Amino acid sequence: MDKISRFNVVHKLEKRKLLIAINCVAGLAIFFFGYDQGMMGGVNGARNYYEDTMKFGYYDEVNKKPFIERSLLQGGIVSVYYLGTLIGCLIGGSFADRYGRIKTIALGTVWAIIGATLQTSAQNSTWMICSRLVNGWGTGILNAVVPVWATETAEHTSRGQFIAIEFTLNIFGVVVAYWLEYGCSFYGAPADGGPSRSEFVWRFPIAFQIVPLLFLLAIVWYFPESPRWLVKVGREEESRYILGRLRGETGADAGRAEAEFQDIRNIAELERKTAKRQSYFHMLFGIGSGKLHTGRRVQLVVWLQIMQEWIGIAGVTIYGPRIFEIAGITAKKSQWISGLNNIFYMFSTLICVFTLDRIGRRYTLYWGSIGQGIVLFLAGGFSRLGIDARDGGNTGKADQYGAAAVAMVYIFTFIFGATWLTVPWLYPAEIFPLEVRAKGNAWGVVGWSIGNAWLGLLCPVMFEAINEKTLYIFAACNAITLPMVWALYPESNQRTLEEMNLLFASDSIWNWEAERNFAILKEQNPDLVQAAQRGHSVVDPETGLPKTGVMRRSIEGNGLEVRHQEDQFSTEKQTFKTG
């Protein structure tokens, strides 16, 4: 392929090796996302940062702990990052649908490097706020495009597994950030055990993220573009070549790439005929989307991401130190316990790697919600018993109840890592039409940004007002997600990206109607989407040519003419009548 650089790995690797290489690059971007999230906890605890540079608090020498005078400023520096991710994801989604996935990853990486550099050199709070905003732009751009690139190259039978592996690397980023900052906290520390006043304690961890970002920027150019985006923009020869390398062209794999390629072309043409307007505004309200129902899909992914925060991960993170205090655990020991919990959290994501494509997205969310809800009720109850015991002078009982509450924190993060961590990021990258897939995924990032910012402001207020009872609210939110997912969210597991338009073609919002309508449309339109049906390919496995009744390509004169059999795409009339 002359149009693809001879240095591109697509020429050297194929099939699973190529998929693994792509997943490693996507994982590197997600690793940065996790590191960036985990980093600010340690930065906020650095004495030089909060006392000398940002000036929102001081170290209380009597009580031996930080005292925050300007909590709004501290919270603002953290929260402005999510404003940046919201803006960045909208930019990234639009850019990725227009200019491609690879260029967008590079753009997001450049912005993230600039943001990290500005944060490292920050001299005051205004500087830091602007730096965090820029860094959020970069993260938002990457979050909008990386899951899309990964899902568009993966096979539909293992799509969930690849995304789950990426989020194992995401939590690995959190772990690296935590323990790196823990190690840096000893640099320049006084002999009396007080906190270090060295600026190295917080500047080095911020600067460290630039290393993987530079590596990402250097290597991403040598990886293949999404074959689905290439079809969308008319670069079909490149798309077909990349699909052949991804799926294989010989032996049992013969015809698979061609079948998938024809499916992509068919659905891309159908989308162009059906959807007329595709701006973010039109997507939000489903204006002009016809039977593609993009407005419904936007609402589904936004609320799935918001509920990911409301099921309790933000609350457990914020209330965790208080639970450790109830258990009588010292500040030093609590650092170790938090760090070990992060490692526990990381390993829990491996469960999702092996179960997500077996039991599906819906059942993964079901068992996560049930387990998390029970654990949060228990954590709240044990916390209250511990508080009452300590107030009554029974420190032994208080420590026991506190230890039980700490165990609930561990179990909660384990279940969350195995279930709700991954699915809300995978689902938006799967269900949107090719024409607006990156923009659709960006709406998921919008929901995540809203959920984080919303709870970032509310959690301190809620815990201050009702203490451990806040955990009951989060437990109730887990209960709410059960009927929500059951009634509104169709299963995307083991279905090709091209089948999603049929899955969402029903005019009804209810899942059972969507599934019923999907079955009817598949029966009425057997040639529209065939790659998922083993043994019923749209191409002849021996010749690699389209079978009768399938869209064909013929070369006439100097150009390509797409011609159809008489009944081809007359099926479109049936496709979007039903439901």
Beta strands, then each sheet from edge to edge (+ up, - down):
strand 1: 57-60
strand 2: 65-68
strand 3: 552-556
strand 4: 559-563
sheet 1: 1+ 2-
sheet 2: 3+ 4-
end
